[in-house]
């Protein structure tokens, strides 16, 4: 009950900050809502109350998406996978007011160690305008990520771009292929696309569609001379992919530094490993849940 009370307290605070307090009706008590089901029980069946419940459910879904993305930003910082206030992680979420979806994005200039659920901007996926939150949306993030979201929806809900050290180091090589030398590498068998056409800072209007085409049906894009991009059906999957890709690249770079031949496994073994990981995608959710529990103890204000 204490955890549920804390969740509702934080949610109510965010509603008030954003002018959403009207979502809570007198006969639709938010304390009957649980974090797992988000369903408000009531014996009243009026149209007004049904509408209030729907709006409440939408607002809670928006808030939960914000918590997941805030945790992802802080998690990248925690693991040493951020780069100042650059790079971007985005997540598609129901708009807080119930009008379609928004793309959640960190305000430009916010350090990843300070990201909170309420500080995230909501970007209209049609116009690119900021419709939720206060702050400036970085132009390249807005245009590039928005194009990928719109091209790859509904399958893809999260897009994450970073310059993580070892994946980026590998992307700086003429041969930037992730070799099948470790279990963490093999989980990505057949899921990585490669872009070797870096020509400088991109035209933000054209780069999003181009990257979406380069990515195709893959989950990872190794961006030559630049960094890495991951997509997923939720924030947890994209975050987990970036984490384990970085581990795979770390092991490969360390193994290459030994100066001896890499012990690569054949495609049939790598494919088998990848299929095994496909069957246990719950690991990604548990990874992010575990990170959120850690943050709740150490930095609970990330949920505010």
N, C-alpha and C positions, 0 to 999 in steps of 0.2 A: 504493500500500500504506500509506503514511503516513496519508493521509486516512481509509482504512478503519480503521486501528488507532486513530486518534483517536475515530472514531465509536463503535467498540466499547468503548473506554475510558470514554467519557462514559456510554454506555448501561449498562455494568456498574456504574458509580457510582450511577446512578439506581436500578437494581435493588436494590442493597445498601441504599440510603437508604430504600427503600419495602418492604424485606423480600422482594424478588422473586428473590433469588439462586438459589433452588431451580429456577428455570427452566432453568439451564444444567446439563446432565447431563455426566458424565465422557466419554461416547462421543458427545456432540453438541457439538463444539467451536464456540463462537460466532465464532471467527476465520475459519471457512469461510463465514460469512454475508456477503453483499455488500449494500451500501446500496441497490442498485437492485432486486435480486430478493428479498432477505430470506429466501432458502431455504437451509437448513442441509443440506449433503450428508453422507450417511453410508451405509455399506454395510449397517448393521443395520436390520432392518425390524420390530423388535418393536413391540408396541402401546405399550409405555412410551415408546419413542423417538419414535414417531409423535405421541403426545400431547405429548411435550416439544417437538417441532418446531412443533406447532400453537400451543402456549403461547408459544414463543419468537416466532413470527410475529406473534401478537396483541400481545405486549409491544412489539415493534419498531414495529408500526403505531400503537400508543398513543403511543410516544415520538416518532415522526415527526410525528404530529398536534400534539403538544405543541410541537415545534420550529417548525412552521408558524404556530401561534397566537402563540407567544412572539415570533417575527419580525414578525408582524402588529402586535402591540402596540408593539414598539420602532419599527417602520416608521412607524406613525401619529405617534409622538413625533418621529421623525427629520424627517418632513415638516411638523411643526407642526400636526398635525390632532388632537391630544389635548386633554383638558381636565382638568388636575390628575389626581386619582385617580377621576374620574367617567367615565361612559359605559362601555360594555361591548362586547367582542368575544367571541363564543362559537363553539365548533366541536364537532360531534358526532364521537366517536371510539370505537373498541372499548375496552371496559374492560380495564385491565391484567391483571385476574385471569380474563379470558375470559367473564365473566358479563354478556352483553349489551353495551349501549353506555352511555357517559357523556357529559355535556355539560361540556367544558372551559371554565373561567372563571377570571379573575384573582381572587386573594384581595382582599377589600375593604380599601382603604387602600394597596395597592401601586402605586407610581408606574410609569407605563408604560415609562419608561426603564430600569427595574430588573427587568422581567418575565423569568423564565427558564423553560425547559421543565419543570423539576421543581417550580417553585413553583405551577404552575397546579392548581386544584382540579378534581376529577372529581365531577360532580353526577349523582346517580341521576335518570334522566328520568321515573321513576314517582313517587318520594317527594319529590324535591328535597333529599334528604340529601347531605351531603358524604361520599363513599365513597373518594376518593383525595385525598391531600395534607392539609396543615395550614393552618388559617385560617378566616376567616368569609366566607361567600358573601353578597353584598349581596342583600337580599330582593327588590327590584324586578327586579334582573337575573335572579335565579333563576326567579322566577315568570313574568315576561314572556317571557324568551328560551326557557324550557322549553316554554311553551305554543306558541310559534311553531314550535319544532323538532318538537314532537309533532304539530302540525297539518299541517305542510308536508313531513314526512319521507315517503319517502326522497329525494325530489327535492332538498330543501334540507338541506344539512349545516352551513352556517355562517350565523350571524346577527350583524351588526355595526351598532351604534348609536353615533353620534357627534354632536357639536355643532361640526362643522367650520365655520370662519369664513364662507366665502362661500355655501355651501349653506344654512347657518342664517340668514344675512342675507336670502337670497332667501325662505326660509320665513317670515320676519317680515313680508313684504309681503302686502297684500291679494290681489294677483295673484302667486302664487309659482310660476307655471309656468316650467319650463325651456324657453326658446325655442330653436328650431332655427336658431341663428345661427353655429354653429361645428361642426366635425367632431366634437369631443368631446361636443357636445350631441346631435348626430344619432345617435351610437351608442346613445343611450338612447330613441330614438323608439319609442313604444308600450310602454315598459317601466317607466314611472313612474306611481305612484298618489299621490293627494294627500289628506291628512287635515287638514281645517280646523276640527276640533271640539275644539281644546284647551280644557280646563276646569280646569286646575290639575294638581297632582300626582295621579297616577291611583291607583285602587284596584288593587293589584297582582294581585288574583285575577281581575279582569275585563279588564285592559288587554291581556294577551297574546292571548287569543282575539279581542278587538276589532281589534287591529292586524293579526292574521293575516287577518281578514275584509277589512279595508281594503286590504291588500296584494294579495289575490286571486292572480292569476297573474303579477303584476308582480315586478320585481327590486329596485325602489327605492320607498321610501315617503318623500315629503316631508311632514314632520310640522310643521304650521303652528304658529308661535310656539314652536317647540321645537328641532327638529334634523332629522336624516335617518337612515334605516335602510336597510341593504342586505342582501340574502340571496344565497347562491350554493351551487353544488354542492360547493365546497370553499373553504378559507380564501383561496386565491389569487384566486379569482373575486370574492368579496365585497370583498376588500381592494382589488383593482384597480378595481372599480366605484366604490368610495368615492373613490379617488384621482382618477379621471377625471371623476367627477361634480363634485368640488370644483373641478377645473380649468375645467370647463364653466361652473359658476356664477361663478367668478372672472372669466372673459372676459365673461360676460353683464353682471355688475354694473359692470365697467369700461366696457363699451360703453354701458350705460344712463347712466353718469355723464357721457358726452359731450353728452347733451341732444338728440341727433338721433335720427331714426327708425332702429330696428334693421333690419338687412337679413336678414330671415328667409327661409329656403328652403322651398319647397313640400313637402307631405307625401311626394310620390313620390320626391323626392331624398333626404329624410331617411330614408325607409324603405329605400332602396337602400343608404345608408351603414350603417344598422343591420344589415342582412342581411350586408353585407361583414364587419362586425365579428363577427357570429355565426359566420362561417366560419373565424375565426382566433383562437379562444379560447385557443390555446397562448400567446398574448401574456401573459395573466394569470399563467400558471405561470412564464413566463420573468421577469416582473416580480418576483414573490416570490422566485424562485431568485436573481436578481441582488441583491436586497436581502439575502438570507441570506448570500451570498458576501461582501458588504460588511461585514455584521455579524460574520461569522466572522473577518475580518481585524481589525476595530476593537474588537469586543466579543464575543469568542468564548465567554465564560461564559454568553451567552444560551442556549446549547445544553445547559448543565449542569442 
